[in-house]
Amino acid sequence: MFGWGPGLALPSASSEPEKERNPPSNPTPLDFPVYNLPDVSPHDADSTLPELFGLLAAIKRPQDINIDRFKALNVHVESDVDVRRMFPADQARSLPPLPWEDESEIQSVAAGQNQDQDKDQSRPLMSNGLPYPTKDRFETLKNELLLDNEDTFREVARLPPREGRARVRVTQTRKFWAGLEHMAQYWDTSLDNYFERPASPTPPASVDGDKMDTDDASGDLGEPGPAEPTMDVDQEESADNTPILSNGNLDDGSEKTSQPMVKRYTGRRVGAGSEMPDEMRDETIRGFVEMIAWPFGCQVTIPTLPPRLTVQSLLFPVRQSFHAARSPRDRTIARSGILEGPVLIAQCRPETGFRSAHDAPGAGLGEVCDLFREVGGMLLAAQERAREGAIELRPGEGKWWTTAPRFGGAPNDGILDDLVNGAHGLPLPDSMLEEGGVKPSSPAEELEGSRKRHKFEHPFVTSLARRPSAMRKLSSGEKWKILQPGPSLWDKRMRYMQIGKAKESSFDDIYMISSINHHISILHLRVHKRYLDVLTNGSSPIIPDPNDDQPWHVLTLQRTRWYDLFDGPDRVEALKGVWALFHYQLRPTSAVNTQ
């Protein structure tokens, strides 16, 4: 989930559709979840969101998962929604025109090529002070996504073009096409050709073991082995001494017609879609989002910590494949790996079946789980974005169980004294026992400190970690006895910001790229600040505005249709949708941050 296959950038050895080989597994039929949720609670007094903690904590086995466990989330789903409808109307009115809607820019490009500097100055600015991407950047991506699949697959796999076809040029979308070519080896059935042919004759046994291996290999590939040299005398004898069968008839070779047949295959697939490694889908979707994020000054990165949704005192594991975040304008901070956001997230899932044979569409357990995987990932993104301006409070920080010695005795139960004795009598200065430290003066220093910091927060343990010879490995019991707060749940490389949120609004708009099979869908979740507080803490002091267009206790999930990445027009529609997300999220709001 968190790793990326380093071998995906290499050309595949099985990407030649014309090569004859054994048939792969049967293709996986396409299946998509259907959503049939109970009606939402119309009044906030009926909301059972505070009870979600107990419902999730009571899950002990997969059989305990059902729709009633998640009913407290109060989710309402709207399907087949256009991306432009996912933007609040009051915020979308002031948006600059999208590239495919800006007719004036087309005229200016056709008028002359020497006005680039003037156009940069006249282009509208994003929230970080940079101009919006030019239409040329969008047109380049669009034209490359409309290329023929077979021609582009052969280009990224470094295969010669088909006869009579010219090589295609792939620049900005090469990473996406390389991942899609790997996905096609499990999902693309357009070139599937199953046939039967006579089995290759088995070569006679040879004394030479190497020669036997070579002949066997050629037989497995369905290719005739090398012909054995024969002597003329043998041929004459075989002609004169024609074998006679027991019934008196001559053997005229009719037995050859009963030679066994073997099933063979030509095409692109090497396996079924359900057998495809998860990393291939992750890498493909990441390449698709990344080529759109770069023109907006954003980067795509994977989470550095396991994604966990905070439900009061419960850390519920959720799925986030990667997220897109904005790069800071300060070059020093940007080089340190600090990002701002997240702007949007993505979730790729390997499931290919969502209901059993006897389940009606919308009643399958897989459909319920798939929907709430998406909702859980988006709620985590809302919690992360809500950390803007807040100071992290680590689990147990300030509590008695992280400060008071357990059962009396020496501080930390004498664990640190043992470390001192193991370090050849190294003294333990009083300054090392202080809980607090000097706060870094800049995010770059904070990142550098986090890289050098050992997983134990105690400064003396950290100092010993720099000398492996003086540091012995602690057991689990000894780690438990060291008094310190729990590990951090915040990403040290992320400067949490609600990019794209209207400052005066109590709602935050969360966007996700969801992917199953070889399809993607764009999701939008509108979350109220009070909803997040109740989910995270169990209660909230925020009083909702009765004039809001959406009740605070209802989660409205909007989603587009599923876009097929093997279809050129669908790829362009998905490009427009994700481009519109960045276009909207990076618009200037009432307070502009140029850092």
C-alpha positions as CSV (number, residue, x, y, z in Angstrom):
1,M,0.0,0.0,0.0
2,F,2.8,2.4,0.8
3,G,5.5,1.1,-1.5
4,W,6.0,1.6,-5.2
5,G,7.3,-1.1,-7.5
6,P,10.8,0.0,-8.7
7,G,10.7,-2.5,-11.6
8,L,7.6,-0.9,-13.2
9,A,9.8,1.5,-15.2
10,L,11.5,-1.4,-17.0
11,P,10.2,-2.7,-20.3
12,S,8.1,-5.9,-19.8
13,A,9.4,-9.1,-21.4
14,S,5.8,-10.2,-22.2
15,S,4.5,-7.1,-23.9
16,E,4.7,-8.6,-27.5
17,P,1.1,-9.4,-28.5
18,E,2.2,-11.5,-31.5
19,K,4.2,-13.9,-29.4
20,E,2.6,-17.3,-29.1
21,R,2.4,-18.7,-25.6
22,N,0.3,-20.7,-23.2
23,P,-3.2,-19.2,-22.5
24,P,-3.4,-17.0,-19.4
25,S,-6.1,-17.2,-16.9
26,N,-9.6,-16.3,-17.9
27,P,-10.3,-12.6,-18.0
28,T,-11.8,-11.0,-14.9
29,P,-15.3,-9.7,-15.6
30,L,-15.8,-6.0,-14.8
31,D,-17.9,-5.4,-11.7
32,F,-18.6,-2.1,-9.9
33,P,-20.2,-1.4,-6.5
34,V,-23.8,-0.3,-6.3
35,Y,-24.8,2.0,-3.4
36,N,-28.1,1.4,-1.6
37,L,-27.8,3.1,1.8
38,P,-30.5,3.7,4.4
39,D,-32.0,7.2,4.5
40,V,-30.1,9.8,6.5
41,S,-31.4,11.2,9.8
42,P,-33.2,14.5,9.0
43,H,-32.6,16.1,12.3
44,D,-29.3,16.6,14.2
45,A,-31.0,15.4,17.4
46,D,-31.3,12.0,15.8
47,S,-27.6,11.9,14.9
48,T,-25.7,8.9,16.4
49,L,-22.3,10.1,15.4
50,P,-20.9,10.0,19.0
51,E,-21.8,6.3,19.1
52,L,-19.5,5.5,16.2
53,F,-16.6,4.9,18.6
54,G,-18.3,2.0,20.3
55,L,-19.6,0.6,17.0
56,L,-16.1,0.4,15.4
57,A,-14.4,-0.8,18.6
58,A,-16.8,-3.7,18.8
59,I,-15.6,-5.1,15.4
60,K,-13.7,-8.2,16.3
61,R,-13.9,-10.3,13.0
62,P,-14.9,-9.7,9.4
63,Q,-18.4,-11.2,10.1
64,D,-19.1,-8.3,12.4
65,I,-19.0,-5.7,9.6
66,N,-22.4,-4.7,8.3
67,I,-24.2,-1.6,7.2
68,D,-25.4,-0.9,10.8
69,R,-21.8,-0.3,11.9
70,F,-21.5,2.7,9.6
71,K,-25.1,4.1,9.7
72,A,-23.9,6.6,12.4
73,L,-21.8,8.4,9.7
74,N,-25.1,9.5,8.1
75,V,-23.8,9.3,4.5
76,H,-25.9,10.3,1.4
77,V,-24.5,9.3,-2.0
78,E,-25.1,11.1,-5.3
79,S,-23.8,9.2,-8.3
80,D,-23.0,10.3,-11.9
81,V,-22.4,13.9,-10.9
82,D,-20.5,16.3,-13.2
83,V,-17.3,17.6,-11.7
84,R,-18.4,21.3,-12.1
85,R,-21.4,20.5,-9.8
86,M,-19.0,19.5,-7.0
87,F,-17.9,23.1,-6.6
88,P,-19.9,25.4,-4.3
89,A,-21.8,27.8,-6.6
90,D,-20.8,30.9,-4.7
91,Q,-17.1,30.0,-5.0
92,A,-17.2,28.8,-8.6
93,R,-18.5,32.0,-10.0
94,S,-15.2,33.8,-9.7
95,L,-13.1,31.0,-11.2
96,P,-11.0,31.9,-14.2
97,P,-12.0,30.1,-17.4
98,L,-10.7,26.5,-17.8
99,P,-8.3,25.9,-20.7
100,W,-11.0,24.2,-22.9
101,E,-13.4,27.1,-22.3
102,D,-11.0,30.0,-22.9
103,E,-11.6,31.1,-26.5
104,S,-9.6,34.3,-26.1
105,E,-6.5,32.4,-25.4
106,I,-6.9,30.3,-28.5
107,Q,-7.0,33.5,-30.6
108,S,-4.0,35.0,-28.9
109,V,-1.9,31.9,-29.5
110,A,-2.9,31.9,-33.2
111,A,-2.2,35.6,-33.5
112,G,1.5,35.3,-32.6
113,Q,4.1,33.4,-30.7
114,N,6.1,36.3,-29.4
115,Q,3.8,37.4,-26.6
116,D,4.6,34.8,-23.9
117,Q,5.8,37.3,-21.4
118,D,2.8,39.5,-21.8
119,K,0.5,36.5,-21.5
120,D,2.2,35.5,-18.2
121,Q,1.5,38.9,-16.7
122,S,-2.1,38.9,-17.9
123,R,-2.9,35.4,-16.7
124,P,-4.9,35.1,-13.5
125,L,-2.9,34.1,-10.4
126,M,-3.4,31.1,-8.0
127,S,-3.5,31.3,-4.3
128,N,0.3,31.0,-4.0
129,G,0.9,34.0,-6.3
130,L,1.9,31.9,-9.4
131,P,-0.1,32.2,-12.7
132,Y,-2.4,29.5,-13.8
133,P,-1.0,27.0,-16.3
134,T,-1.2,28.0,-19.9
135,K,-3.6,26.2,-22.3
136,D,-0.6,24.7,-24.1
137,R,0.1,22.5,-21.1
138,F,-3.4,21.1,-21.1
139,E,-3.4,20.6,-24.9
140,T,-0.1,18.6,-24.7
141,L,-1.6,16.3,-22.1
142,K,-4.9,16.0,-24.0
143,N,-3.2,15.1,-27.4
144,E,-1.0,12.5,-25.8
145,L,-3.9,10.9,-24.0
146,L,-5.7,10.6,-27.3
147,L,-3.0,8.5,-28.9
148,D,-3.7,5.0,-30.1
149,N,-3.3,2.4,-27.3
150,E,-1.3,-0.1,-29.3
151,D,1.1,2.5,-30.8
152,T,1.8,4.0,-27.4
153,F,2.2,0.7,-25.6
154,R,4.8,-0.3,-28.2
155,E,6.6,3.1,-27.7
156,V,6.8,2.9,-23.9
157,A,7.8,-0.8,-24.1
158,R,10.6,0.0,-26.5
159,L,9.2,-2.2,-29.3
160,P,9.3,-1.3,-33.0
161,P,6.1,0.2,-34.4
162,R,3.6,-1.9,-36.3
163,E,4.2,-2.3,-40.0
164,G,3.0,0.9,-41.8
165,R,2.7,2.9,-38.6
166,A,5.0,5.7,-37.4
167,R,6.5,6.0,-33.9
168,V,4.4,8.2,-31.6
169,R,5.9,10.9,-29.4
170,V,5.2,10.6,-25.7
171,T,6.7,13.3,-23.4
172,Q,4.5,14.5,-20.5
173,T,2.5,11.4,-20.1
174,R,5.1,8.7,-20.4
175,K,4.9,7.5,-16.8
176,F,1.2,7.1,-17.0
177,W,1.4,5.2,-20.3
178,A,4.1,2.9,-18.9
179,G,1.9,2.0,-16.0
180,L,-1.1,1.6,-18.3
181,E,0.8,-0.8,-20.5
182,H,1.5,-3.0,-17.5
183,M,-2.2,-2.9,-16.5
184,A,-3.1,-3.9,-20.1
185,Q,-1.2,-7.2,-19.6
186,Y,-3.9,-8.2,-17.1
187,W,-7.0,-6.3,-18.3
188,D,-6.9,-5.6,-22.0
189,T,-8.8,-8.4,-23.9
190,S,-9.0,-6.6,-27.2
191,L,-6.2,-8.7,-28.8
192,D,-7.1,-12.1,-27.1
193,N,-6.8,-14.9,-29.6
194,Y,-7.2,-18.5,-28.5
195,F,-6.5,-21.3,-30.9
196,E,-5.4,-25.0,-31.0
197,R,-2.7,-26.5,-33.1
198,P,-0.9,-29.9,-33.1
199,A,1.6,-30.4,-30.4
200,S,5.2,-30.1,-31.3
201,P,6.9,-33.5,-31.7
202,T,8.9,-34.5,-28.6
203,P,12.6,-34.7,-29.5
204,P,14.3,-38.0,-28.7
205,A,16.3,-38.3,-25.4
206,S,19.9,-37.2,-25.7
207,V,22.9,-38.0,-23.6
208,D,23.8,-34.3,-23.5
209,G,21.8,-32.8,-20.7
210,D,22.2,-29.3,-22.0
211,K,20.7,-30.3,-25.4
212,M,17.8,-32.0,-23.6
213,D,17.0,-28.7,-21.8
214,T,17.2,-26.8,-25.0
215,D,14.8,-29.2,-26.8
216,D,12.4,-29.2,-23.9
217,A,12.3,-25.4,-23.8
218,S,11.5,-25.2,-27.5
219,G,8.7,-27.7,-27.0
220,D,7.2,-25.6,-24.2
221,L,7.1,-22.6,-26.4
222,G,5.2,-24.5,-29.1
223,E,8.1,-24.3,-31.6
224,P,9.5,-27.3,-33.5
225,G,12.8,-28.4,-32.2
226,P,15.9,-28.7,-34.4
227,A,15.8,-31.5,-37.0
228,E,17.9,-34.5,-36.3
229,P,20.4,-35.3,-39.1
230,T,19.7,-38.7,-40.7
231,M,21.9,-40.9,-42.9
232,D,20.9,-41.7,-46.5
233,V,21.3,-45.5,-45.8
234,D,18.6,-45.2,-43.0
235,Q,16.3,-43.4,-45.4
236,E,16.7,-46.1,-48.1
237,E,16.1,-48.9,-45.5
238,S,13.0,-47.2,-44.2
239,A,11.7,-46.9,-47.8
240,D,12.4,-50.6,-48.6
241,N,11.3,-52.0,-45.3
242,T,7.9,-50.3,-45.0
243,P,6.3,-51.6,-41.8
244,I,3.3,-53.8,-42.2
245,L,0.5,-53.7,-39.7
246,S,-1.1,-56.9,-38.2
247,N,-4.1,-56.6,-40.5
248,G,-1.8,-56.7,-43.6
249,N,-2.2,-53.1,-44.5
250,L,0.7,-50.8,-45.0
251,D,1.4,-48.0,-42.4
252,D,1.0,-44.9,-44.6
253,G,1.3,-42.4,-41.7
254,S,-2.3,-42.1,-40.9
255,E,-1.5,-42.2,-37.2
256,K,-0.2,-38.7,-37.5
257,T,-3.7,-37.4,-37.8
258,S,-4.3,-38.5,-34.2
259,Q,-1.5,-36.2,-32.8
260,P,-2.7,-34.4,-29.7
261,M,-3.7,-30.7,-29.9
262,V,-2.5,-28.0,-27.6
263,K,-4.2,-24.7,-26.7
264,R,-2.2,-21.6,-27.5
265,Y,-2.7,-17.9,-27.2
266,T,-1.6,-14.6,-28.8
267,G,-2.5,-11.3,-27.3
268,R,-1.4,-8.9,-24.6
269,R,-2.6,-10.5,-21.4
270,V,-0.3,-12.6,-19.2
271,G,-2.9,-13.1,-16.4
272,A,-6.3,-12.1,-15.1
273,G,-7.2,-8.7,-13.8
274,S,-7.7,-10.1,-10.3
275,E,-4.0,-11.3,-10.4
276,M,-2.5,-7.9,-11.2
277,P,-0.1,-6.6,-8.5
278,D,-1.5,-3.6,-6.6
279,E,1.5,-1.5,-7.3
280,M,0.7,-1.4,-11.0
281,R,-2.6,0.3,-10.4
282,D,-1.1,2.6,-7.8
283,E,1.8,3.6,-10.1
284,T,-0.6,4.2,-13.1
285,I,-3.0,6.4,-11.2
286,R,-0.1,8.3,-9.5
287,G,1.4,9.0,-12.9
288,F,-2.0,10.3,-14.2
289,V,-2.5,12.7,-11.3
290,E,1.2,13.7,-11.2
291,M,1.3,14.9,-14.8
292,I,-1.7,17.2,-14.0
293,A,-0.3,18.4,-10.6
294,W,3.0,19.6,-11.9
295,P,1.7,22.5,-14.0
296,F,-0.1,23.8,-10.8
297,G,3.1,23.7,-8.7
298,C,2.0,20.6,-6.8
299,Q,3.6,17.3,-6.0
300,V,2.3,13.8,-5.5
301,T,3.7,11.8,-2.6
302,I,2.8,8.8,-0.5
303,P,2.0,9.0,3.2
304,T,5.0,8.7,5.5
305,L,2.8,7.3,8.3
306,P,0.1,4.6,8.2
307,P,-3.2,6.4,7.6
308,R,-5.4,6.2,10.7
309,L,-8.7,8.0,11.3
310,T,-9.1,9.4,14.8
311,V,-12.4,8.4,16.3
312,Q,-12.2,9.7,19.9
313,S,-9.5,7.5,21.4
314,L,-9.7,4.9,18.6
315,L,-7.2,5.0,15.7
316,F,-9.1,3.3,12.9
317,P,-6.9,2.2,9.9
318,V,-8.0,3.6,6.6
319,R,-6.5,3.6,3.1
320,Q,-4.7,6.5,1.3
321,S,-2.6,5.5,-1.6
322,F,-1.1,9.0,-2.1
323,H,-2.0,12.6,-1.9
324,A,-1.3,15.8,-3.9
325,A,0.1,18.8,-2.0
326,R,1.4,22.2,-3.0
327,S,5.1,23.1,-3.0
328,P,6.1,26.1,-1.0
329,R,7.3,29.3,-2.8
330,D,10.4,29.4,-0.6
331,R,13.0,27.3,-2.4
332,T,14.9,26.4,0.8
333,I,11.8,25.0,2.4
334,A,10.8,23.2,-0.8
335,R,14.2,21.6,-1.1
336,S,13.7,20.2,2.4
337,G,10.7,18.2,1.2
338,I,8.0,20.3,3.0
339,L,4.6,20.4,1.3
340,E,1.4,22.3,1.9
341,G,-2.0,20.7,2.0
342,P,-3.2,18.1,1.2
343,V,-5.0,19.4,-1.9
344,L,-6.6,16.1,-2.8
345,I,-6.0,12.4,-2.1
346,A,-6.2,9.2,-4.0
347,Q,-7.3,5.7,-3.1
348,C,-6.6,2.6,-5.3
349,R,-8.1,-0.7,-4.3
350,P,-7.5,-4.2,-5.7
351,E,-11.1,-5.6,-5.2
352,T,-12.7,-6.9,-8.3
353,G,-15.9,-8.5,-6.8
354,F,-18.3,-6.7,-4.5
355,R,-21.1,-9.2,-3.9
356,S,-21.7,-12.9,-3.8
357,A,-23.8,-14.8,-6.4
358,H,-27.0,-14.6,-4.3
359,D,-26.7,-10.9,-3.3
360,A,-28.7,-8.3,-5.1
361,P,-26.9,-5.2,-6.4
362,G,-26.4,-2.9,-3.5
363,A,-26.8,-5.5,-0.9
364,G,-23.3,-7.0,-1.0
365,L,-20.9,-6.7,1.9
366,G,-18.1,-5.8,-0.5
367,E,-20.1,-2.8,-1.7
368,V,-20.6,-1.5,1.9
369,C,-16.9,-1.9,2.7
370,D,-15.8,-0.3,-0.5
371,L,-17.9,2.8,0.1
372,F,-16.7,3.3,3.6
373,R,-13.1,2.8,2.7
374,E,-13.6,5.8,0.5
375,V,-15.4,7.8,3.2
376,G,-12.8,6.9,5.8
377,G,-9.9,8.1,3.7
378,M,-11.7,11.4,2.9
379,L,-12.6,12.0,6.6
380,L,-8.9,11.5,7.4
381,A,-8.0,14.1,4.8
382,A,-10.5,16.5,6.4
383,Q,-8.9,15.9,9.8
384,E,-5.5,16.6,8.4
385,R,-6.6,19.8,6.7
386,A,-8.3,21.0,9.9
387,R,-4.9,20.9,11.7
388,E,-4.0,24.3,10.1
389,G,-2.6,26.6,12.8
390,A,-2.9,23.9,15.5
391,I,-0.2,22.5,17.7
392,E,0.1,18.7,17.8
393,L,-0.9,17.0,21.1
394,R,0.7,13.6,21.0
395,P,-1.2,10.7,22.5
396,G,-0.9,10.8,26.3
397,E,1.0,14.1,26.4
398,G,0.6,15.7,29.8
399,K,-1.2,12.7,31.3
400,W,0.0,11.1,34.5
401,W,0.9,7.8,32.8
402,T,3.5,9.6,30.7
403,T,5.0,11.7,33.6
404,A,4.6,9.8,36.9
405,P,6.9,6.9,37.6
406,R,5.1,3.6,37.5
407,F,4.8,1.7,40.8
408,G,7.4,4.0,42.4
409,G,11.1,3.3,42.1
410,A,13.6,5.0,39.9
411,P,12.6,7.2,37.0
412,N,11.8,5.1,33.9
413,D,12.3,2.0,36.1
414,G,16.0,2.3,35.9
415,I,16.1,1.6,32.1
416,L,18.3,4.7,31.4
417,D,20.7,3.7,34.3
418,D,21.2,0.4,32.5
419,L,22.0,2.3,29.4
420,V,24.6,4.4,31.2
421,N,26.3,1.3,32.6
422,G,26.3,-0.2,29.2
423,A,27.9,2.9,27.8
424,H,31.1,2.4,29.8
425,G,30.2,4.8,32.6
426,L,29.1,7.7,30.4
427,P,27.5,10.3,32.7
428,L,24.0,11.4,32.3
429,P,23.8,15.2,32.4
430,D,20.8,16.8,34.0
431,S,20.1,18.7,30.8
432,M,19.4,15.5,29.0
433,L,16.6,14.6,31.3
434,E,14.6,17.7,30.5
435,E,11.3,17.0,28.7
436,G,11.2,20.1,26.6
437,G,13.7,21.2,24.0
438,V,14.4,24.2,21.9
439,K,11.8,24.8,19.3
440,P,13.2,24.9,15.7
441,S,13.2,28.3,14.2
442,S,12.1,27.2,10.7
443,P,10.3,24.3,9.1
444,A,13.5,23.3,7.5
445,E,15.3,22.9,10.8
446,E,12.3,21.0,12.1
447,L,12.5,18.6,9.2
448,E,16.2,18.2,9.7
449,G,15.7,17.5,13.3
450,S,13.0,14.9,12.6
451,R,15.3,13.1,10.2
452,K,18.1,12.8,12.8
453,R,15.8,12.1,15.7
454,H,15.7,8.5,16.9
455,K,12.3,6.8,17.4
456,F,12.8,7.2,21.2
457,E,12.1,10.8,22.1
458,H,14.4,10.8,25.2
459,P,17.4,13.0,24.4
460,F,19.9,10.6,26.1
461,V,18.5,7.6,24.2
462,T,18.9,9.8,21.1
463,S,22.5,10.5,21.9
464,L,23.3,6.9,22.4
465,A,21.7,6.0,19.1
466,R,24.4,8.0,17.3
467,R,26.9,5.5,18.8
468,P,25.7,2.0,17.9
469,S,28.4,0.4,20.1
470,A,27.0,2.1,23.2
471,M,23.3,1.4,22.4
472,R,21.8,-2.0,23.1
473,K,18.5,-3.1,21.8
474,L,15.5,-2.5,24.1
475,S,12.9,-5.1,24.7
476,S,9.2,-4.4,24.3
477,G,8.9,-4.3,28.1
478,E,11.7,-1.8,28.5
479,K,10.2,0.4,25.8
480,W,7.0,0.4,27.7
481,K,8.7,1.4,31.0
482,I,10.2,4.6,29.4
483,L,7.9,7.5,30.3
484,Q,7.1,9.4,27.2
485,P,4.0,10.3,25.1
486,G,3.0,8.1,22.2
487,P,4.4,8.4,18.7
488,S,3.4,11.4,16.6
489,L,0.5,11.0,14.3
490,W,1.4,14.1,12.2
491,D,3.5,14.0,9.0
492,K,6.6,16.0,9.7
493,R,6.9,16.9,6.0
494,M,3.4,18.3,5.7
495,R,2.4,21.8,6.6
496,Y,-1.3,21.3,7.1
497,M,-3.4,23.8,5.3
498,Q,-7.0,24.0,4.1
499,I,-6.1,25.0,0.6
500,G,-9.2,25.9,-1.4
501,K,-11.5,26.3,1.6
502,A,-13.5,29.6,1.8
503,K,-12.4,31.4,4.9
504,E,-15.9,32.3,6.0
505,S,-17.3,28.8,5.4
506,S,-17.8,26.2,8.1
507,F,-17.6,23.4,5.5
508,D,-14.4,21.9,4.0
509,D,-14.6,20.3,0.5
510,I,-12.6,17.1,0.3
511,Y,-11.7,15.6,-3.1
512,M,-10.5,12.1,-3.9
513,I,-9.4,10.1,-7.0
514,S,-10.9,6.6,-6.5
515,S,-9.7,3.7,-8.6
516,I,-10.8,0.1,-9.1
517,N,-10.3,-2.3,-12.0
518,H,-8.8,0.0,-14.8
519,H,-11.2,2.9,-14.0
520,I,-11.2,6.0,-11.9
521,S,-13.9,8.2,-10.4
522,I,-13.7,11.6,-8.8
523,L,-15.3,12.0,-5.4
524,H,-16.4,15.1,-3.4
525,L,-17.2,15.1,0.3
526,R,-18.5,18.2,2.1
527,V,-17.7,18.1,5.9
528,H,-18.8,20.6,8.6
529,K,-16.4,21.7,11.3
530,R,-18.8,20.5,14.0
531,Y,-19.0,17.0,12.4
532,L,-15.2,16.7,12.5
533,D,-15.1,17.8,16.2
534,V,-17.8,15.3,17.2
535,L,-16.0,12.5,15.2
536,T,-12.6,13.3,16.7
537,N,-13.5,14.3,20.3
538,G,-17.0,13.0,20.9
539,S,-18.5,16.5,21.3
540,S,-18.1,20.0,19.9
541,P,-18.7,23.6,21.2
542,I,-19.4,24.9,17.6
543,I,-23.0,26.0,17.1
544,P,-24.1,25.3,13.5
545,D,-25.7,28.0,11.4
546,P,-29.4,27.1,10.6
547,N,-29.0,28.9,7.3
548,D,-26.4,26.5,5.9
549,D,-27.3,24.8,2.7
550,Q,-26.5,21.4,4.2
551,P,-27.1,20.0,7.7
552,W,-23.9,19.7,9.7
553,H,-24.7,16.0,10.6
554,V,-25.1,14.8,7.0
555,L,-22.2,13.7,4.8
556,T,-23.1,14.3,1.1
557,L,-20.8,12.2,-1.1
558,Q,-20.8,13.1,-4.7
559,R,-19.1,10.9,-7.3
560,T,-18.7,11.0,-11.1
561,R,-19.1,8.0,-13.3
562,W,-16.3,5.5,-13.8
563,Y,-13.8,6.6,-16.5
564,D,-12.2,3.8,-18.4
565,L,-8.5,4.4,-18.8
566,F,-8.2,2.2,-21.8
567,D,-10.6,4.5,-23.7
568,G,-9.2,7.7,-25.2
569,P,-12.3,9.9,-24.8
570,D,-12.7,8.7,-21.2
571,R,-9.1,9.5,-20.5
572,V,-9.7,13.1,-21.7
573,E,-12.8,13.4,-19.6
574,A,-10.9,12.3,-16.5
575,L,-8.1,14.7,-17.4
576,K,-10.6,17.6,-17.5
577,G,-12.1,16.5,-14.2
578,V,-8.8,16.3,-12.3
579,W,-7.6,19.5,-14.0
580,A,-10.7,21.3,-12.8
581,L,-10.1,20.1,-9.2
582,F,-6.7,21.7,-9.1
583,H,-8.0,24.7,-10.9
584,Y,-10.7,25.2,-8.2
585,Q,-8.6,24.2,-5.1
586,L,-5.7,26.6,-6.0
587,R,-7.9,29.6,-6.7
588,P,-7.3,32.8,-4.6
589,T,-9.3,32.9,-1.4
590,S,-9.8,35.8,0.9
591,A,-6.4,35.3,2.6
592,V,-3.5,34.6,0.2
593,N,-0.5,32.7,1.5
594,T,2.6,33.2,-0.7
595,Q,4.9,31.2,1.5
